[in-house]
Amino acid sequence: MRLSNKRLFAGLALSSMLILSACGTEAATTNEAEVDLNALTLSEIETQAKEEEHVESVGMPDTWANWGETWEELETTYGLTHADTDMSSAEELALFKAEQHNPTKDIGDVGQSFGPVAEADGLTLAYKTSYWDDIPEWAKDDDGDWIVGYYGTLAFITNSEKVTDAPTSFADILAGDYKVTIGDVNAATQAQNAVLAAAIANGGDETNLDPGIAFFAQLAEQGRLDLGDTSLARLESGEIEVGLFWDFNALNYANQVAETNPNASFEVTIPLDGTIQSGYATVINATAPNPHAAALAREYILSDEGQINLAKGYARPIRDNVELPQEVQDILLPEEQYVKAQPVSDFDAWEEAAAGLGQRWQEEVLTKVK
């Protein structure tokens, strides 16, 4: 934890609040200098969260990892109403920073590499939760400024109506004749991890993304790189032939499309020549209007009920001591597909590589698009 950055931020935020207040401008209702969530009991957090009555999230829509069921249960159990604005990890942190003197959002869900960035920039409010000891060391910072709640594995989703043989490896993709959708590498954690997954499958790792960049540059030169987004709407419309998605998104979206279009057919596969597993972390806004509601939301996300909800959305819970109901286990992909899936082993190297990935993508891949 970088205390100097946090103290500097808290002091600047407080000074700015006083200045803005004197000028008649509505300032942030709270900041880290005023709220120490880790000093409160869970009972105190619950009481104050109920008084706040609302939690406002970013990047946590109902359809992503089954967040919807968690929000419903928070309202039923604690009376917390909820609203979300969907956006990428980079956009979430940019919004926290832009609104720090007049905040509207309480909590966000960001790719793991963005957690340390948010903490270093003084954008987070620490809260460990009562499940702190159940969280692996790699999945949290030392004070609870960010905590991974679940993780996913980079997978392929194939539109069976457009592609006869679904790829089961990155090598299969290079041998194919269909277009491949990856998303916005400049902003989206899922897309950045797709590059890392391709690198791993071709002999690289967090310290060497060259094989992943080369893989997508080759697709671009072949005219096979689809630059559209990885949205559910594009899957429904048949625009995506093969997409690189987190497994929980791919399985969830395939199920949703099937419910509205019984004739649609998708196959989800885990690359057998190598892929990446990575987590998503909750970050509580340092100037959250409803900090106790945000803390209670994180508490619930890490509870048995919250972890099962995430698994219902096809995500892998971070707590390995939660017993999943058999019907939930049955909707997940077979374990044998994950034989070559691996977690990030060098977080510092990946953080550095991810920071420069957007520029490399522009210069080494997008310049070759046909």
C-alpha positions as CSV (number, residue, x, y, z in Angstrom):
1,M,0.0,0.0,0.0
2,R,1.4,3.4,-1.0
3,L,0.5,5.5,2.1
4,S,2.2,8.6,0.7
5,N,-0.1,8.7,-2.3
6,K,-3.2,8.0,-0.2
7,R,-2.4,10.8,2.3
8,L,-1.7,13.2,-0.5
9,F,-4.9,12.4,-2.2
10,A,-7.0,12.6,1.0
11,G,-5.5,16.0,1.8
12,L,-6.1,17.4,-1.7
13,A,-9.6,16.0,-1.7
14,L,-10.4,17.7,1.6
15,S,-8.9,21.0,0.6
16,S,-10.8,20.9,-2.6
17,M,-14.0,20.2,-0.8
18,L,-13.6,23.2,1.4
19,I,-12.8,25.5,-1.5
20,L,-15.7,24.2,-3.6
21,S,-18.1,24.5,-0.6
22,A,-17.1,28.1,-0.1
23,C,-17.8,28.8,-3.7
24,G,-21.3,27.2,-3.4
25,T,-20.5,24.1,-5.4
26,E,-21.7,20.8,-4.2
27,A,-18.6,18.8,-3.1
28,A,-17.9,15.2,-2.4
29,T,-20.0,14.0,0.6
30,T,-17.1,11.8,1.9
31,N,-13.5,11.0,1.5
32,E,-10.9,8.6,2.8
33,A,-9.9,11.1,5.6
34,E,-13.5,10.9,7.0
35,V,-14.3,7.2,6.5
36,D,-12.3,4.3,7.8
37,L,-14.3,1.2,6.9
38,N,-11.8,-1.2,8.4
39,A,-12.3,0.4,11.8
40,L,-16.0,-0.4,11.8
41,T,-17.8,-3.6,12.8
42,L,-19.9,-5.3,10.2
43,S,-23.0,-4.4,12.3
44,E,-22.0,-0.7,12.1
45,I,-21.5,-1.0,8.4
46,E,-24.9,-2.6,7.9
47,T,-26.6,0.0,10.0
48,Q,-25.1,2.9,8.1
49,A,-25.6,1.2,4.7
50,K,-29.3,0.9,5.4
51,E,-29.4,4.6,6.2
52,E,-27.7,5.3,2.8
53,E,-30.3,3.1,1.1
54,H,-28.6,3.0,-2.3
55,V,-25.5,1.8,-4.0
56,E,-24.3,3.1,-7.4
57,S,-21.9,0.8,-9.4
58,V,-19.9,1.0,-12.6
59,G,-19.0,-1.9,-14.7
60,M,-21.2,-4.3,-12.8
61,P,-24.3,-4.8,-15.1
62,D,-26.9,-7.5,-14.3
63,T,-25.8,-9.7,-17.2
64,W,-22.1,-9.8,-16.4
65,A,-21.2,-12.7,-14.0
66,N,-24.8,-12.7,-12.8
67,W,-24.4,-9.4,-10.9
68,G,-28.2,-9.0,-11.2
69,E,-29.0,-11.7,-8.6
70,T,-26.6,-10.1,-6.1
71,W,-28.2,-6.7,-6.5
72,E,-31.6,-8.2,-6.1
73,E,-30.6,-9.9,-2.9
74,L,-28.9,-6.8,-1.5
75,E,-32.2,-5.0,-2.0
76,T,-34.3,-7.8,-0.5
77,T,-32.0,-8.3,2.5
78,Y,-30.8,-4.8,3.3
79,G,-33.2,-2.5,1.4
80,L,-30.4,-1.2,-0.9
81,T,-31.6,0.0,-4.3
82,H,-29.1,-0.1,-7.1
83,A,-28.1,1.3,-10.4
84,D,-25.2,0.6,-12.7
85,T,-23.4,2.3,-15.6
86,D,-21.6,-0.2,-17.7
87,M,-18.1,0.7,-18.8
88,S,-14.5,-0.7,-19.2
89,S,-12.0,-0.8,-16.4
90,A,-10.1,2.2,-17.7
91,E,-13.3,4.2,-18.0
92,E,-14.3,3.3,-14.4
93,L,-11.1,4.7,-13.0
94,A,-11.2,7.8,-15.2
95,L,-14.7,8.5,-13.9
96,F,-13.7,8.1,-10.3
97,K,-10.9,10.6,-10.9
98,A,-13.0,13.0,-12.9
99,E,-15.8,13.1,-10.3
100,Q,-13.7,13.0,-7.1
101,H,-15.0,16.4,-6.0
102,N,-18.6,15.7,-6.9
103,P,-18.9,11.9,-7.0
104,T,-21.9,9.9,-8.2
105,K,-20.5,6.3,-8.0
106,D,-19.7,4.0,-5.1
107,I,-18.1,0.8,-6.3
108,G,-16.6,-0.6,-9.5
109,D,-15.4,-4.0,-10.8
110,V,-12.1,-3.8,-12.7
111,G,-9.7,-6.2,-14.2
112,Q,-7.0,-7.2,-11.7
113,S,-4.2,-5.2,-13.3
114,F,-6.3,-2.0,-12.7
115,G,-6.6,-2.6,-9.0
116,P,-3.0,-1.5,-8.1
117,V,-3.4,1.4,-10.5
118,A,-6.6,2.6,-8.7
119,E,-4.9,2.3,-5.3
120,A,-1.7,4.1,-6.4
121,D,-3.8,7.0,-7.8
122,G,-5.7,7.4,-4.5
123,L,-9.0,6.4,-6.0
124,T,-9.9,3.6,-3.5
125,L,-11.4,3.2,-0.1
126,A,-10.0,0.3,1.8
127,Y,-12.2,-2.5,3.3
128,K,-11.0,-6.0,4.0
129,T,-14.4,-7.6,4.8
130,S,-14.9,-10.5,7.2
131,Y,-13.7,-13.0,4.6
132,W,-10.2,-11.5,4.4
133,D,-8.4,-14.7,5.5
134,D,-10.2,-16.7,2.8
135,I,-8.8,-14.6,0.0
136,P,-5.5,-15.7,-1.5
137,E,-2.6,-13.2,-1.1
138,W,-2.3,-12.7,-4.9
139,A,-6.0,-11.7,-5.0
140,K,-5.9,-8.6,-2.7
141,D,-3.7,-5.7,-1.7
142,D,-2.5,-5.5,1.9
143,D,-5.2,-3.2,3.2
144,G,-8.2,-4.1,1.1
145,D,-8.1,-1.3,-1.5
146,W,-8.9,-3.9,-4.1
147,I,-10.1,-7.5,-3.7
148,V,-10.6,-10.1,-6.4
149,G,-14.1,-11.6,-6.2
150,Y,-13.9,-14.0,-9.1
151,Y,-11.8,-15.0,-12.0
152,G,-12.2,-16.1,-15.6
153,T,-10.3,-18.0,-18.3
154,L,-9.9,-16.5,-21.8
155,A,-12.0,-18.7,-24.1
156,F,-13.3,-18.9,-27.7
157,I,-17.0,-18.5,-28.5
158,T,-17.9,-19.8,-32.0
159,N,-21.1,-19.1,-33.9
160,S,-21.8,-22.6,-35.2
161,E,-24.0,-21.2,-38.0
162,K,-21.0,-19.3,-39.4
163,V,-18.1,-21.6,-38.5
164,T,-18.4,-25.4,-39.0
165,D,-15.4,-26.5,-36.9
166,A,-15.1,-24.5,-33.7
167,P,-11.4,-23.8,-32.8
168,T,-10.0,-25.4,-29.7
169,S,-6.6,-23.7,-30.0
170,F,-4.9,-20.6,-31.2
171,A,-3.3,-22.7,-33.8
172,D,-6.7,-23.7,-35.1
173,I,-7.6,-20.0,-35.4
174,L,-4.6,-19.3,-37.6
175,A,-5.6,-22.2,-39.9
176,G,-9.2,-20.9,-40.2
177,D,-10.9,-18.6,-42.7
178,Y,-13.3,-16.7,-40.4
179,K,-13.1,-13.3,-38.7
180,V,-12.0,-13.0,-35.1
181,T,-13.3,-10.4,-32.6
182,I,-11.2,-9.3,-29.7
183,G,-12.6,-6.0,-28.5
184,D,-10.9,-2.7,-27.5
185,V,-7.3,-3.5,-26.4
186,N,-6.8,0.1,-25.4
187,A,-9.4,0.0,-22.7
188,A,-10.8,-3.5,-21.9
189,T,-9.2,-6.0,-19.6
190,Q,-10.8,-8.9,-21.5
191,A,-9.1,-7.8,-24.7
192,Q,-5.8,-7.2,-23.1
193,N,-5.8,-10.6,-21.6
194,A,-6.7,-12.1,-25.0
195,V,-3.3,-10.8,-26.3
196,L,-1.6,-12.3,-23.2
197,A,-3.5,-15.6,-23.8
198,A,-2.3,-15.7,-27.4
199,A,1.3,-15.0,-26.2
200,I,1.2,-17.8,-23.7
201,A,-0.2,-20.3,-26.4
202,N,2.7,-19.3,-28.6
203,G,5.6,-19.5,-26.1
204,G,5.4,-16.0,-24.5
205,D,4.3,-14.8,-21.1
206,E,3.7,-11.6,-19.1
207,T,7.3,-10.5,-19.8
208,N,7.1,-11.3,-23.5
209,L,3.9,-10.3,-25.4
210,D,5.6,-10.5,-28.8
211,P,4.1,-13.8,-29.8
212,G,0.6,-12.5,-28.9
213,I,1.1,-9.3,-30.9
214,A,2.5,-11.3,-33.8
215,F,-0.5,-13.6,-33.7
216,F,-3.0,-10.8,-34.1
217,A,-0.8,-8.9,-36.6
218,Q,-1.0,-12.0,-38.8
219,L,-4.8,-12.1,-38.5
220,A,-4.9,-8.4,-39.4
221,E,-2.7,-9.0,-42.5
222,Q,-5.1,-11.8,-43.5
223,G,-8.1,-9.4,-43.3
224,R,-9.5,-11.6,-40.5
225,L,-9.5,-9.2,-37.5
226,D,-13.0,-7.9,-36.7
227,L,-12.6,-4.5,-34.9
228,G,-16.1,-4.4,-33.6
229,D,-16.9,-4.7,-29.9
230,T,-17.6,-8.0,-28.1
231,S,-21.2,-7.1,-27.1
232,L,-24.1,-9.4,-26.6
233,A,-26.0,-7.5,-29.3
234,R,-23.4,-8.3,-31.9
235,L,-23.5,-12.0,-30.9
236,E,-27.3,-12.0,-31.2
237,S,-27.1,-10.4,-34.7
238,G,-24.6,-12.9,-35.9
239,E,-21.9,-10.4,-36.5
240,I,-19.3,-12.3,-34.5
241,E,-18.0,-15.5,-36.0
242,V,-15.4,-16.3,-33.4
243,G,-14.8,-14.1,-30.4
244,L,-12.3,-14.1,-27.6
245,F,-14.2,-13.7,-24.3
246,W,-13.9,-14.6,-20.7
247,D,-15.4,-18.1,-20.3
248,F,-18.1,-16.7,-17.9
249,N,-19.1,-14.1,-20.5
250,A,-19.1,-16.6,-23.4
251,L,-21.2,-19.1,-21.6
252,N,-23.6,-16.5,-20.2
253,Y,-24.1,-14.8,-23.6
254,A,-24.6,-18.1,-25.4
255,N,-27.3,-19.0,-23.0
256,Q,-29.0,-15.6,-23.3
257,V,-29.0,-15.8,-27.1
258,A,-30.4,-19.3,-27.0
259,E,-33.3,-18.1,-24.8
260,T,-34.4,-15.5,-27.3
261,N,-33.4,-17.4,-30.5
262,P,-33.7,-21.2,-30.2
263,N,-32.2,-21.6,-33.6
264,A,-28.9,-19.9,-32.6
265,S,-26.0,-22.2,-31.8
266,F,-22.7,-21.3,-30.1
267,E,-19.8,-23.5,-28.9
268,V,-17.6,-22.3,-26.1
269,T,-14.1,-23.8,-25.9
270,I,-10.9,-23.2,-23.8
271,P,-7.7,-23.0,-25.9
272,L,-5.8,-26.3,-25.4
273,D,-2.5,-24.8,-26.4
274,G,-2.5,-22.2,-23.6
275,T,-4.6,-19.4,-22.2
276,I,-4.7,-17.0,-19.2
277,Q,-6.8,-16.9,-16.1
278,S,-7.3,-13.6,-14.4
279,G,-9.4,-12.0,-11.7
280,Y,-11.8,-9.1,-11.4
281,A,-11.5,-6.9,-8.3
282,T,-14.0,-4.6,-6.6
283,V,-12.8,-1.1,-5.9
284,I,-14.7,1.2,-3.6
285,N,-14.6,4.9,-4.7
286,A,-12.5,6.9,-2.3
287,T,-15.1,9.7,-2.4
288,A,-18.1,7.3,-2.6
289,P,-21.5,9.0,-1.8
290,N,-22.6,5.8,-0.1
291,P,-19.4,4.2,1.2
292,H,-21.0,1.9,3.7
293,A,-23.4,0.5,1.1
294,A,-20.4,-0.1,-1.1
295,A,-18.6,-1.9,1.7
296,L,-21.7,-4.0,2.4
297,A,-21.9,-4.9,-1.3
298,R,-18.3,-6.1,-1.3
299,E,-19.1,-8.1,1.9
300,Y,-22.0,-9.8,0.2
301,I,-20.1,-10.5,-3.0
302,L,-17.5,-12.4,-0.9
303,S,-20.1,-14.3,1.1
304,D,-21.1,-17.8,0.3
305,E,-24.3,-16.5,-1.3
306,G,-22.5,-13.9,-3.4
307,Q,-19.8,-16.4,-4.5
308,I,-22.5,-18.9,-5.6
309,N,-24.3,-16.1,-7.5
310,L,-21.1,-15.4,-9.4
311,A,-20.7,-19.1,-10.2
312,K,-24.3,-19.1,-11.5
313,G,-23.0,-16.5,-14.0
314,Y,-20.3,-19.0,-15.0
315,A,-17.5,-17.2,-13.1
316,R,-15.0,-19.1,-10.8
317,P,-15.4,-17.8,-7.2
318,I,-12.2,-16.6,-5.5
319,R,-13.0,-18.4,-2.3
320,D,-12.2,-22.1,-2.7
321,N,-14.0,-23.1,0.5
322,V,-17.4,-22.3,-0.9
323,E,-19.4,-25.5,-1.8
324,L,-21.2,-25.0,-5.1
325,P,-24.6,-26.7,-5.5
326,Q,-24.5,-29.5,-8.0
327,E,-26.7,-27.7,-10.5
328,V,-24.3,-24.8,-10.5
329,Q,-21.3,-27.1,-11.0
330,D,-23.1,-28.7,-14.0
331,I,-23.3,-25.4,-16.0
332,L,-19.5,-24.9,-15.9
333,L,-17.2,-26.3,-18.6
334,P,-15.4,-29.6,-17.8
335,E,-12.1,-29.2,-15.9
336,E,-10.2,-31.1,-18.5
337,Q,-10.6,-28.2,-20.9
338,Y,-8.5,-26.1,-18.5
339,V,-5.3,-28.2,-18.6
340,K,-3.3,-25.4,-20.2
341,A,-4.9,-22.4,-18.5
342,Q,-2.6,-20.6,-16.1
343,P,-2.8,-17.5,-13.8
344,V,-0.6,-14.5,-14.1
345,S,2.7,-15.4,-12.5
346,D,4.4,-12.0,-12.5
347,F,2.0,-9.2,-11.7
348,D,4.5,-6.4,-11.9
349,A,5.6,-7.5,-15.4
350,W,2.0,-7.8,-16.5
351,E,1.1,-4.4,-15.1
352,E,3.9,-2.8,-17.0
353,A,3.1,-4.7,-20.2
354,A,-0.6,-3.9,-20.0
355,A,0.2,-0.2,-19.6
356,G,2.0,-0.1,-22.9
357,L,-0.2,-2.6,-24.8
358,G,-2.5,0.0,-26.3
359,Q,0.3,1.7,-28.1
360,R,1.8,-1.5,-29.3
361,W,-1.6,-2.6,-30.6
362,Q,-1.9,0.7,-32.5
363,E,1.5,0.5,-34.1
364,E,2.0,-3.2,-34.6
365,V,-1.5,-4.6,-35.3
366,L,-4.0,-1.9,-36.4
367,T,-1.5,-0.6,-39.0
368,K,-1.8,-4.0,-40.7
369,V,-5.6,-4.2,-40.8
370,K,-7.0,-4.9,-44.3
